[in-house]
């Protein structure tokens, strides 16, 4: 090269080190040139004759970025004194000029043609991986269950239905009020996951009681790979000092905090209000006390946040548990205009009773009486549904026709139901799949040492008890006494009983729960040192990673522990449904906590009867609470939705009997009799108040079962494993078997990139098996939605990896020695539109020198089977020798691709307009009969319809990759 080839200020890239970014010529002489790579702050001097450098020149249609960060769409350029100036338009349409000296230093070349003719050829497998990545990305964007099947969850119909129904809405505002054990947290996570993946939400605030912060953090991370940041006062102060942000709620996109923190700190609450959230999630919303005259400060705080946030998810108890006024208060948080008057709400709810009765009769399949026919005649207009009513009344219709007619009429009636669109409430009675529960109590003698503690308590010589739970944990009282000489595990008969019971149950998995972390530690230590039983230990003093390891140790059926001993935290957020033996070393005071404990095993999909065992000390508060739960509430063997309400009504009497049992025999029989009466009355009231229409609309079984079948099918036919095998091979990630359904991956010696998404130097254990992932939370569950996969796909598509290659293949369609050019084009739009209506589309062309397209005959799969390796030097020789012919073929390929464009764009336009127009018409029709359809939802889809039309109109082809094929 002569000296005039390089001019200071020109921009070049180093072909051998593309990661250096865009270089700038500083100086040159007869033999060398010096380049500054500002992106990495490195300066290199090259010999001109052998410099691996390529001049960067952009063409019309390219988008370039300035050092100031603004983008220019290139329309032309001119050169002056060896330097290029680009002319084009910026985002507001203004025409501006940008000198190459001012180009962004971080630009990396992604221009296949230039790479091909400068002999920058990738391995053939990289081209295949790039193409497969495009195909999988397009398929994922069209999936009906995108974002709903990628988490560490079971495919449960009612959960999938709610998530699908809600997540596809614009800024959903709903109440999730399923009964305990049906997975409200998972439903919220599924909705969150889908909204984030579809980019309908970017900023999320979760507000929960302080006791549930850890549970939510773990659930969102382990199930959905959503990394929330916990904000409390110490964290906020640290961020104030270090981040430079005036508002700590602006430092992250996903924030989790507790309600007590917000209401006790006016400054932080105001900062939260200014967080510009897309979605607000509130758990335990039924604890927000409200009356028209005096709403609580907690209720007012959530109300203020809900008013400035577009989407709101409230997780709450069932409407029957809440009471109608409290239930109305939750609905006010969603839409204060729609739910402004309590009496109007009651009258409206009462008006839905005929609809509920009609739906029940249609579901039963029984003949319709005159009254039902009259209601249907009134509610079914002259539209499409009229034919189904006529079909139902036609005696000559077939059974299938009658079934379809009933299904369509049920759908029509459910759409009319007022709160069915904003409230979802499933019950255990309606959702099948729960196991039976059996309980066995084991009365044991009260140790004299414990009796002494209780006697001292009655004499007032023990520190005052501030928590009634301590009455139920005598080992804690005993240890609090000065001068306790013996280890409590040596005197407590429950410990000896537990040791024998564990041995008798071997090898069955056993979950042991106690209220105290210290008691759990002591029990595990005793079992290990005195009986040689190695128990997994789980309590709040452990880190998240340590808890994961303990849960995994328990879940491992081959070399894991037989039992897991955990504190009360073990009843929050973790499910162990692979076990069916539950031993409660003590009992909680609150019925909700008791149900949470049992709920760790009592899950949908549990295949065994749950065996509950309770060792308790006779003539002590433990005996009182056991009998109260078992004989008063029947809470061990049956879920009790009314349990908490009964507890609140008899709490004073219960506490009195617990205290009395410390000194003398308690009057348990009278307490049980009163409890039974209250429980029976409340159960009857709940049953009579059941909103069956709401049950029907909360899970439309036909759609729910279809979603489940679709998710299960995706699990069984997924190509993810094969795709990742190719991806790991290309990137140099080592993979080896771990078990029959899991693998270990770690960076290999030939790693192609400095970092790989989610992969550390220590590696990670992965599985594609859902059952394995559900029982081993320490193993990464890899799905298409996992950050490792999505990150790797983005890494491929945003770089030039695989966009220029050469291969040789046997093909009878042309003469041996012929060159073919395989070209991939991406259909892209400048419109800001989600992929839902103009999904990523790859057009593949295999062109010969005469302009004939062989793509349909010479498929990618055929090339993969028949290709032969071509040495890099040979490949470079071919591209140099046939440069002119190949350039002409590039032009012919573009012509062939553009001939396909009108049909493709026409189909995309028709599909988008059909889908969106149908949704707009449906919502408008529903709005006329159901006031819960928000105008903002209709406006959103009308705007999307406009954007879809604009997106298709502005769509164009971008050359993404090409591969030279030598036919042999």
TASULCOR-V774743 format. One record per residue. N is the residue number from 1. RES is the residue in one letter. PSI is psi in whole degrees, 0 to 359 (none if undefined). OMEGA is omega as a letter, one per 40 degrees, with the letter a starting at -180 (* if undefined). NEAR is the number of other ideal C-beta (glycine too) atoms within 8 Angstrom. Layout:
n = {N/N}
res = {RES/RES}
psi = {PSI/PSI}
omega = {OMEGA/OMEGA}
near = {NEAR/NEAR}
//
This chain:
n = {1/2/3/4/5/6/7/8/9/10/11/12/13/14/15/16/17/18/19/20/21/22/23/24/25/26/27/28/29/30/31/32/33/34/35/36/37/38/39/40/41/42/43/44/45/46/47/48/49/50/51/52/53/54/55/56/57/58/59/60/61/62/63/64/65/66/67/68/69/70/71/72/73/74/75/76/77/78/79/80/81/82/83/84/85/86/87/88/89/90/91/92/93/94/95/96/97/98/99/100/101/102/103/104/105/106/107/108/109/110/111/112/113/114/115/116/117/118/119/120/121/122/123/124/125/126/127/128/129/130/131/132/133/134/135/136/137/138/139/140/141/142/143/144/145/146/147/148/149/150/151/152/153/154/155/156/157/158/159/160/161/162/163/164/165/166/167/168/169/170/171/172/173/174/175/176/177/178/179/180/181/182/183/184/185/186/187/188/189/190/191/192/193/194/195/196/197/198/199/200/201/202/203/204/205/206/207/208/209/210/211/212/213/214/215/216/217/218/219/220/221/222/223/224/225/226/227/228/229/230/231/232/233/234/235/236/237/238/239/240/241/242/243/244/245/246/247/248/249/250/251/252/253/254/255/256/257/258/259/260/261/262/263/264/265/266/267/268/269/270/271/272/273/274/275/276/277/278/279/280/281/282/283/284/285/286/287/288/289/290/291/292/293/294/295/296/297/298/299/300/301/302/303/304/305/306/307/308/309/310/311/312/313/314/315/316/317/318/319/320/321/322/323/324/325/326/327/328/329/330/331/332/333/334/335/336/337/338/339/340/341/342/343/344/345/346/347/348/349/350/351/352/353/354/355/356/357/358/359/360/361/362/363/364/365/366/367/368/369/370/371/372/373/374/375/376/377/378/379/380/381/382/383/384/385/386/387/388/389/390/391/392/393/394/395/396/397/398/399/400/401/402/403/404/405/406/407/408/409/410/411/412/413/414/415/416/417/418/419/420/421/422/423/424/425/426/427/428/429/430/431/432/433/434/435/436/437/438/439/440/441/442/443/444/445/446/447/448/449/450/451/452/453/454/455/456/457/458/459/460/461/462/463/464/465/466/467/468/469/470/471/472/473/474/475/476/477/478/479/480/481/482/483/484/485/486/487/488/489/490/491/492/493/494/495/496/497/498/499/500/501/502/503/504/505/506/507/508/509/510/511/512/513/514/515/516/517/518/519/520/521/522/523/524/525/526/527/528/529/530/531/532/533/534/535/536/537/538/539/540/541/542/543/544/545/546/547/548/549/550/551/552/553/554/555/556/557/558/559/560/561/562/563/564/565/566/567/568/569/570/571/572/573/574/575/576/577/578/579/580/581/582/583/584/585/586/587/588/589/590/591/592/593/594/595/596/597/598/599/600/601/602/603/604/605/606/607/608/609/610/611/612/613/614/615/616/617/618/619/620/621/622/623/624/625/626/627/628/629/630/631/632/633/634/635/636/637/638/639/640/641/642/643/644/645/646/647/648/649/650/651/652/653/654/655/656/657/658/659/660/661/662/663/664/665/666/667/668/669/670/671/672/673/674/675/676/677/678/679/680/681/682/683/684/685/686/687/688/689/690/691/692/693/694/695/696/697/698/699/700/701/702/703/704/705/706/707/708/709/710/711/712/713/714/715/716/717/718/719/720/721/722/723/724/725/726/727/728/729/730/731/732/733/734/735/736/737/738/739/740/741/742/743/744/745/746/747/748/749/750/751/752/753/754/755/756/757/758/759/760/761/762/763/764/765/766/767/768/769/770/771/772/773/774/775/776/777/778/779/780/781/782/783/784/785/786/787/788/789/790/791/792/793/794/795/796/797/798/799/800/801/802/803/804/805/806/807/808/809/810/811/812/813/814/815/816/817/818/819/820/821/822/823/824/825/826/827/828/829/830/831/832/833/834/835/836/837/838/839/840/841/842/843/844/845/846/847/848/849/850/851/852/853/854/855/856/857/858/859/860/861/862/863/864/865/866/867/868/869/870/871/872/873/874/875/876/877/878/879/880/881/882/883/884/885/886/887/888/889/890/891/892/893/894/895/896/897/898/899/900/901/902/903/904/905/906/907/908/909/910/911/912/913/914/915/916/917/918/919/920/921/922/923/924/925/926/927/928/929/930/931/932/933/934/935/936/937/938/939/940/941/942/943/944/945/946/947/948/949/950/951/952/953/954/955/956/957/958/959/960/961/962/963/964/965/966/967/968}
res = {X/X/X/X/X/X/X/X/X/X/X/X/X/X/X/X/X/X/X/X/X/X/X/X/X/X/X/X/X/X/X/X/X/X/X/X/X/X/X/X/X/X/X/X/X/X/X/X/X/X/X/X/X/X/X/X/X/X/X/X/X/X/X/X/X/X/X/X/X/X/X/X/X/X/X/X/X/X/X/X/X/X/X/X/X/X/X/X/X/X/X/X/X/X/X/X/X/X/X/X/X/X/X/X/X/X/X/X/X/X/X/X/X/X/X/X/X/X/X/X/X/X/X/X/X/X/X/X/X/X/X/X/X/X/X/X/X/X/X/X/X/X/X/X/X/X/X/X/X/X/X/X/X/X/X/X/X/X/X/X/X/X/X/X/X/X/X/X/X/X/X/X/X/X/X/X/X/X/X/X/X/X/X/X/X/X/X/X/X/X/X/X/X/X/X/X/X/X/X/X/X/X/X/X/X/X/X/X/X/X/X/X/X/X/X/X/X/X/X/X/X/X/X/X/X/X/X/X/X/X/X/X/X/X/X/X/X/X/X/X/X/X/X/X/X/X/X/X/X/X/X/X/X/X/X/X/X/X/X/X/X/X/X/X/X/X/X/X/X/X/X/X/X/X/X/X/X/X/X/X/X/X/X/X/X/X/X/X/X/X/X/X/X/X/X/X/X/X/X/X/X/X/X/X/X/X/X/X/X/X/X/X/X/X/X/X/X/X/X/X/X/X/X/X/X/X/X/X/X/X/X/X/X/X/X/X/X/X/X/X/X/X/X/X/X/X/X/X/X/X/X/X/X/X/X/X/X/X/X/X/X/X/X/X/X/X/X/X/X/X/X/X/X/X/X/X/X/X/X/X/X/X/X/X/X/X/X/X/X/X/X/X/X/X/X/X/X/X/X/X/X/X/X/X/X/X/X/X/X/X/X/X/X/X/X/X/X/X/X/X/X/X/X/X/X/X/X/X/X/X/X/X/X/X/X/X/X/X/X/X/X/X/X/X/X/X/X/X/X/X/X/X/X/X/X/X/X/X/X/X/X/X/X/X/X/X/X/X/X/X/X/X/X/X/X/X/X/X/X/X/X/X/X/X/X/X/X/X/X/X/X/X/X/X/X/X/X/X/X/X/X/X/X/X/X/X/X/X/X/X/X/X/X/X/X/X/X/X/X/X/X/X/X/X/X/X/X/X/X/X/X/X/X/X/X/X/X/X/X/X/X/X/X/X/X/X/X/X/X/X/X/X/X/X/X/X/X/X/X/X/X/X/X/X/X/X/X/X/X/X/X/X/X/X/X/X/X/X/X/X/X/X/X/X/X/X/X/X/X/X/X/X/X/X/X/X/X/X/X/X/X/X/X/X/X/X/X/X/X/X/X/X/X/X/X/X/X/X/X/X/X/X/X/X/X/X/X/X/X/X/X/X/X/X/X/X/X/X/X/X/X/X/X/X/X/X/X/X/X/X/X/X/X/X/X/X/X/X/X/X/X/X/X/X/X/X/X/X/X/X/X/X/X/X/X/X/X/X/X/X/X/X/X/X/X/X/X/X/X/X/X/X/X/X/X/X/X/X/X/X/X/X/X/X/X/X/X/X/X/X/X/X/X/X/X/X/X/X/X/X/X/X/X/X/X/X/X/X/X/X/X/X/X/X/X/X/X/X/X/X/X/X/X/X/X/X/X/X/X/X/X/X/X/X/X/X/X/X/X/X/X/X/X/X/X/X/X/X/X/X/X/X/X/X/X/X/X/X/X/X/X/X/X/X/X/X/X/X/X/X/X/X/X/X/X/X/X/X/X/X/X/X/X/X/X/X/X/X/X/X/X/X/X/X/X/X/X/X/X/X/X/X/X/X/X/X/X/X/X/X/X/X/X/X/X/X/X/X/X/X/X/X/X/X/X/X/X/X/X/X/X/X/X/X/X/X/X/X/X/X/X/X/X/X/X/X/X/X/X/X/X/X/X/X/X/X/X/X/X/X/X/X/X/X/X/X/X/X/X/X/X/X/X/X/X/X/X/X/X/X/X/X/X/X/X/X/X/X/X/X/X/X/X/X/X/X/X/X/X/X/X/X/X/X/X/X/X/X/X/X/X/X/X/X/X/X/X/X/X/X/X/X/X/X/X/X/X/X/X/X/X/X/X/X/X/X/X/X/X/X/X/X/X/X/X/X/X/X}
psi = {144/163/328/355/336/129/132/132/341/154/128/160/155/116/332/341/70/336/348/343/204/124/158/130/123/316/165/154/199/327/333/163/138/127/135/124/92/331/325/5/45/145/129/146/128/150/128/320/336/18/127/59/147/130/134/121/129/151/165/134/338/153/126/160/140/170/340/351/350/153/148/129/111/129/339/181/162/157/135/124/37/0/140/139/127/140/134/195/144/184/325/6/356/138/127/168/148/113/147/335/332/9/148/132/342/1/129/136/132/58/101/319/314/321/321/312/350/16/31/79/133/164/148/327/333/321/314/318/320/316/315/325/316/316/316/321/317/317/319/322/338/355/135/334/25/127/350/342/5/359/171/70/157/155/85/124/310/328/316/320/310/313/317/317/319/318/334/1/162/126/65/141/101/159/127/111/35/155/160/140/353/357/48/322/320/318/315/319/319/317/313/311/313/319/323/318/323/357/22/342/141/324/126/135/124/126/124/164/153/324/345/3/311/319/315/320/313/315/313/324/308/327/323/4/35/118/96/148/127/126/123/182/314/319/318/319/319/319/324/323/331/332/337/355/137/342/112/338/353/359/339/160/328/112/139/129/166/151/321/322/317/314/340/356/94/322/310/324/317/322/321/321/332/15/349/53/146/331/132/129/128/120/156/41/343/348/0/103/138/142/157/329/327/74/145/162/327/317/316/324/312/324/317/317/320/329/336/9/135/315/138/128/120/123/125/170/170/154/324/321/325/323/150/322/318/323/317/323/324/319/327/325/330/321/93/335/316/320/76/338/125/316/322/320/315/315/320/317/320/329/345/355/315/325/317/317/322/316/317/319/321/320/323/336/3/162/146/133/178/320/317/318/322/317/317/319/322/322/340/115/203/9/205/331/344/324/329/325/317/323/322/329/1/113/338/357/146/167/320/319/319/317/316/321/315/316/317/322/323/315/316/316/322/327/337/346/124/294/1/340/337/352/131/124/107/149/160/329/324/330/121/165/4/148/170/157/135/142/145/123/144/94/134/152/144/121/146/327/319/322/322/320/317/322/316/323/315/335/357/14/357/149/142/139/125/344/125/338/332/333/331/359/73/337/331/321/317/316/336/346/136/140/14/111/327/148/130/331/344/340/344/117/342/327/314/318/316/316/314/322/321/316/321/329/348/136/17/142/138/130/124/125/134/159/332/138/319/321/319/317/315/318/313/320/318/315/323/311/331/337/357/23/118/102/140/143/136/114/173/347/352/153/169/318/319/322/320/317/321/316/322/322/320/322/339/114/346/310/15/184/150/330/157/124/121/157/185/332/339/347/11/119/351/139/135/53/357/346/157/9/123/123/121/106/330/181/143/160/330/127/329/321/323/315/326/320/308/327/344/334/329/78/158/131/349/123/351/155/133/122/109/129/136/104/131/155/126/153/45/170/332/321/321/311/324/311/324/315/314/311/332/312/345/41/341/318/346/140/137/91/333/359/313/321/320/316/317/327/326/12/316/315/322/313/323/319/327/317/321/324/343/337/326/182/129/155/71/325/315/319/316/318/314/319/316/316/313/318/316/315/315/321/317/317/319/317/317/329/2/130/91/331/321/321/318/317/343/341/92/108/323/312/319/317/325/318/319/315/320/317/319/322/318/324/321/331/7/137/11/316/313/319/315/330/315/319/314/321/317/316/348/31/125/138/135/154/145/305/188/340/17/162/160/130/146/159/133/173/333/33/130/350/152/327/147/136/126/350/122/174/329/347/186/154/131/157/150/0/120/317/319/316/323/331/354/90/349/352/135/125/109/118/178/337/354/141/331/316/309/324/319/320/319/322/319/311/335/356/187/11/118/13/4/119/170/139/172/141/150/126/126/358/340/171/148/142/350/143/132/155/116/125/134/128/141/132/116/156/147/350/144/81/141/158/354/325/344/74/160/132/130/126/124/129/135/101/145/174/339/1/10/139/122/14/322/333/316/84/165/321/322/319/319/326/322/353/154/146/138/126/148/320/320/318/318/323/318/314/327/318/327/27/315/313/319/322/320/323/329/316/318/323/318/321/318/320/320/335/333/345/314/316/318/314/324/316/318/319/316/319/316/315/320/312/312/320/319/320/319/313/321/315/322/320/318/323/330/339/351/105/355/0/114/142/329/329/316/315/320/312/331/320/321/326/317/317/324/317/317/323/315/320/327/3/143/170/138/125/119/320/154/152/125/132/119/117/130/none}
omega = {i/a/a/i/a/i/i/a/i/a/a/i/i/a/a/a/a/a/i/i/a/a/i/i/i/a/i/i/a/a/a/i/a/a/i/i/a/a/a/i/i/i/a/i/a/i/a/a/a/a/i/a/i/i/i/i/a/a/i/a/i/i/a/a/i/i/i/i/i/a/i/i/a/i/i/i/i/a/a/a/i/a/a/i/a/i/a/a/i/a/a/i/a/i/a/i/i/i/a/i/a/i/i/a/a/i/i/a/i/a/a/a/i/i/i/a/i/i/i/a/i/i/a/a/i/i/i/a/i/a/i/i/i/a/a/i/i/a/i/a/a/a/i/a/i/i/a/a/a/a/i/a/i/i/a/a/a/i/i/a/a/a/i/a/a/a/a/i/i/i/a/i/a/i/i/a/i/i/a/i/a/i/i/a/i/i/i/i/i/i/i/a/a/i/i/a/a/i/i/i/i/a/a/i/i/i/a/i/a/a/a/a/a/a/a/i/a/a/a/a/a/a/a/a/i/a/i/i/i/i/i/a/i/i/i/i/i/i/i/a/a/a/a/i/i/a/a/i/i/a/a/i/a/a/i/i/a/a/a/i/a/a/a/a/a/a/a/i/i/i/i/i/a/a/i/a/i/a/i/i/a/i/a/a/i/i/i/a/a/i/a/a/a/i/a/i/i/i/a/i/a/i/i/i/a/a/a/a/a/a/a/i/i/i/a/i/a/i/a/i/a/a/a/a/i/i/i/a/i/a/i/a/a/a/a/i/a/a/a/a/a/a/i/i/i/i/a/i/i/a/a/a/i/i/i/i/i/i/i/a/i/i/a/a/a/i/a/i/a/a/i/i/i/i/i/i/a/a/a/a/a/a/a/a/a/a/i/i/i/i/a/a/a/a/a/a/i/i/i/i/i/i/i/i/i/a/a/i/i/i/a/a/i/i/i/a/a/a/a/i/a/a/i/a/i/a/i/i/a/a/a/i/i/a/i/i/i/a/i/i/a/i/a/a/i/a/a/i/i/i/i/i/a/i/i/i/a/i/i/a/i/i/a/a/i/i/a/a/a/i/a/i/a/i/i/i/a/a/a/i/i/i/i/a/a/i/a/a/i/a/a/a/i/a/i/i/a/a/a/a/i/i/a/a/a/e/a/i/a/i/i/a/i/a/a/i/a/i/i/i/a/a/a/i/i/a/a/a/a/a/i/i/a/a/i/a/a/i/a/i/a/i/i/a/i/i/i/a/i/i/i/i/i/a/a/a/a/a/a/a/i/a/i/i/a/i/a/i/i/i/i/i/i/i/a/a/i/i/i/i/i/i/i/a/i/a/i/i/a/i/i/i/i/a/i/i/a/a/i/i/a/a/i/a/i/a/a/i/a/a/a/i/a/i/i/a/a/i/i/i/i/i/i/a/i/a/i/i/a/a/a/a/a/a/i/a/i/i/a/i/a/a/a/i/i/i/a/a/a/a/a/i/i/a/i/a/i/i/a/a/i/a/a/a/a/i/a/a/i/i/a/i/i/a/i/i/i/a/a/a/a/i/i/i/i/a/a/a/a/i/a/i/i/i/a/a/a/i/i/a/a/i/a/a/i/i/i/a/i/i/i/i/i/i/a/a/a/i/a/a/i/a/a/i/i/a/i/i/a/a/a/i/i/i/i/a/i/i/a/a/i/a/i/i/i/i/i/a/a/a/a/a/a/i/i/a/i/a/i/i/a/a/a/i/a/i/i/a/a/a/i/a/a/a/i/a/i/i/a/i/a/i/i/a/a/a/i/a/a/i/i/i/i/i/i/a/a/a/i/a/i/a/i/a/i/i/i/a/i/a/a/a/i/a/i/a/i/i/i/i/i/a/i/i/i/i/a/i/i/i/i/a/i/a/a/a/i/a/i/a/i/i/a/i/i/a/i/a/i/i/i/a/a/a/a/a/a/a/i/i/i/i/a/a/a/a/i/a/i/i/a/a/i/i/a/i/a/a/i/a/a/a/a/a/a/i/i/a/i/i/i/i/i/i/i/i/a/i/i/a/a/a/a/i/i/i/i/i/a/a/a/a/i/a/a/i/i/i/i/i/a/a/i/i/i/a/a/a/a/a/i/i/a/i/a/i/i/i/a/a/i/i/i/i/i/a/i/i/i/a/a/a/a/a/i/a/i/i/a/a/i/a/i/a/i/a/i/*}
near = {7/4/8/6/7/12/9/8/10/13/12/14/14/13/9/5/5/10/7/11/13/16/14/14/15/8/7/11/6/4/6/9/12/12/15/9/16/9/9/8/5/7/8/9/7/12/7/13/6/6/9/7/12/10/7/12/6/8/6/6/6/8/7/13/10/12/7/5/6/8/9/14/10/15/8/8/10/7/7/6/4/8/12/10/12/14/11/12/9/11/5/4/5/6/6/9/6/12/10/13/8/8/14/10/11/7/11/11/11/7/7/13/10/9/13/14/10/8/9/9/12/11/7/13/9/12/16/12/14/16/14/10/11/14/9/12/11/12/8/9/11/6/8/6/12/11/14/14/12/10/13/10/11/7/11/12/12/13/13/16/14/16/13/13/9/12/15/6/8/8/12/12/11/13/13/13/12/15/11/10/11/13/10/11/12/12/14/13/15/18/14/16/16/14/15/12/9/11/7/8/11/7/11/16/16/13/13/14/11/9/5/12/13/10/11/15/12/12/13/16/12/8/10/13/8/11/7/13/10/9/12/9/8/6/11/11/8/8/11/8/6/6/8/3/8/3/9/13/11/8/9/5/6/11/13/14/14/12/14/8/13/13/10/5/9/5/6/13/11/8/11/12/9/8/12/5/12/12/16/14/13/15/14/10/13/10/7/13/8/10/7/5/3/4/10/9/6/11/13/9/12/15/12/9/14/12/7/7/12/7/12/14/16/12/13/12/6/12/12/9/12/12/6/9/8/10/10/11/12/15/15/12/14/14/11/9/5/9/11/7/6/8/6/8/11/9/8/9/11/7/7/11/7/8/13/12/9/13/14/9/11/11/9/6/4/5/3/10/7/5/6/11/10/8/11/12/8/6/10/11/5/3/5/5/11/10/7/14/13/8/12/12/7/7/3/3/9/5/5/6/9/11/8/10/13/12/9/10/15/12/9/12/13/13/10/10/14/10/10/13/10/11/13/14/14/13/12/9/4/7/12/3/6/10/10/6/12/9/10/8/9/9/7/11/6/10/10/6/10/16/9/8/13/13/10/10/12/8/6/5/5/11/4/4/9/3/5/9/9/9/11/15/13/14/12/11/14/13/9/7/10/3/4/9/3/7/6/11/10/7/10/12/10/11/11/8/11/14/13/8/10/14/9/6/9/7/4/9/13/13/16/14/14/15/10/11/10/8/15/16/10/12/16/11/9/12/15/11/5/6/9/4/11/7/14/13/12/16/12/7/4/9/5/8/6/8/12/11/9/13/15/13/11/16/12/10/5/5/3/10/10/11/13/18/13/13/14/11/11/14/10/11/8/11/7/13/9/7/12/12/11/16/14/11/11/10/12/11/8/8/13/9/11/14/14/11/13/13/11/16/14/12/11/10/8/12/4/6/8/14/9/14/13/13/11/15/15/9/7/14/11/12/14/15/14/12/11/14/13/12/8/13/12/9/12/12/9/7/9/12/11/11/14/10/9/16/11/7/7/12/8/6/9/13/9/8/13/15/10/10/14/12/8/5/5/10/8/11/6/7/16/12/8/10/13/10/8/11/14/8/8/11/10/8/9/12/7/6/8/9/10/9/13/13/13/13/10/14/14/10/7/7/9/13/9/8/15/12/8/11/13/9/8/11/10/6/6/10/7/11/8/7/10/10/9/12/12/12/9/13/11/12/14/10/8/6/7/7/7/4/8/14/10/12/11/11/10/8/4/5/11/6/7/4/5/11/10/10/12/6/5/5/11/11/11/13/14/10/8/10/7/12/12/10/7/12/11/8/12/10/11/11/12/10/13/13/8/12/13/11/10/12/11/8/12/13/10/5/8/12/11/15/13/14/14/13/14/11/14/7/12/3/6/8/5/5/6/9/14/14/14/13/16/14/14/12/15/8/11/4/9/3/12/7/8/6/15/14/9/10/10/13/13/11/12/13/14/12/9/4/9/6/9/13/10/5/6/12/8/8/6/10/13/8/6/9/10/9/6/12/6/7/6/8/13/10/8/13/15/8/6/9/9/6/9/14/10/9/13/13/8/11/13/12/9/12/13/8/7/9/11/7/7/11/10/8/8/13/11/8/9/15/11/8/9/13/9/8/9/12/8/8/12/9/8/10/11/6/7/12/6/11/11/8/7/9/12/13/8/10/13/9/8/11/13/8/12/15/11/10/14/13/6/9/11/8/12/8/12/11/14/16/13/16/16/12/14/8}
//
